[in-house]
Amino acid sequence: MDPRFIFILLFIGFPLLELYILIEIGSSIGAISTIFIIVFTGVLGGLLLHQQGVSNMSRVRESMGRGEIPAMAMFESLFVFASAILLIVPGFITDAVGFFFLIAPLRRWLIGKMMGLQKFNPPGNDKPGPGTGGQTKNIIDGEFTRDDD
């Protein structure tokens, strides 16, 4: 897909869709109610960013203090941050995605799916390693002594 097309969709098409939905909902429930909902979700996003950011960072520190890799806590922090930003941005689609990220079981499921799909393969290492169902390397165990004298 052409990157220019993606750019146009992202920066022109999406805001137009948000604006269309805002106008439609505003005509259905009224302008004042629509503005109240947009301001409410913006304030909620700001409060969430502050409260959840502090608590998630403390969980990351606790995990690191126990000697664990805090991957899940860091990803959850990232998703909560994205959720807060999406709630601050005016629009109903961004609010829906932001609220989706707030639901902890759905967020953890999505993070698990993302982590399951990503497999680290260093550049230049095209051969699969042991246990991947591909070719395995033969390891020969032995001892040696150097006779340079």
JONOR-V227805 format. One record per pair of residues at least 4 apart in sequence whose C-alpha atoms are under 7 Angstrom apart, sorted by the first residue. I is the first residue (numbers start at 0). J is the second residue. If there is no record, write none. Layout:
BEGIN
I & J
I & J
END
This chain:
BEGIN
1 & 5
2 & 6
3 & 7
4 & 8
5 & 9
6 & 10
7 & 11
7 & 12
8 & 12
8 & 13
9 & 13
10 & 14
11 & 15
12 & 16
13 & 17
14 & 18
15 & 19
16 & 20
17 & 21
17 & 90
17 & 91
17 & 92
18 & 22
19 & 23
20 & 24
21 & 25
21 & 90
22 & 26
23 & 27
24 & 28
24 & 33
25 & 29
25 & 30
25 & 33
26 & 30
28 & 32
28 & 33
29 & 33
30 & 34
31 & 35
32 & 36
33 & 37
34 & 38
35 & 39
36 & 40
37 & 41
37 & 89
37 & 90
38 & 42
39 & 43
40 & 44
40 & 86
40 & 87
41 & 45
41 & 86
41 & 87
41 & 88
42 & 46
42 & 87
43 & 47
44 & 48
44 & 83
44 & 84
44 & 86
44 & 87
45 & 49
45 & 83
45 & 87
46 & 50
47 & 51
47 & 83
48 & 52
48 & 80
48 & 83
49 & 53
50 & 54
51 & 55
51 & 79
52 & 56
52 & 76
53 & 57
54 & 58
55 & 59
55 & 72
55 & 76
56 & 60
57 & 61
58 & 62
58 & 72
59 & 63
59 & 69
59 & 72
59 & 73
60 & 64
61 & 65
62 & 66
62 & 67
62 & 68
62 & 69
63 & 67
63 & 68
63 & 69
69 & 73
70 & 74
71 & 75
72 & 76
73 & 77
74 & 78
74 & 110
75 & 79
76 & 80
77 & 81
78 & 82
78 & 100
79 & 83
79 & 100
79 & 101
80 & 84
81 & 85
82 & 86
82 & 97
82 & 98
82 & 100
82 & 101
83 & 87
83 & 97
84 & 88
85 & 93
85 & 94
85 & 97
86 & 93
86 & 94
86 & 97
88 & 93
90 & 94
91 & 95
92 & 96
93 & 97
94 & 98
95 & 99
96 & 100
97 & 101
98 & 102
100 & 106
101 & 106
102 & 106
103 & 107
104 & 108
105 & 109
106 & 110
107 & 111
108 & 112
109 & 113
110 & 114
111 & 115
112 & 116
113 & 117
120 & 124
127 & 131
127 & 133
127 & 134
128 & 135
129 & 135
END
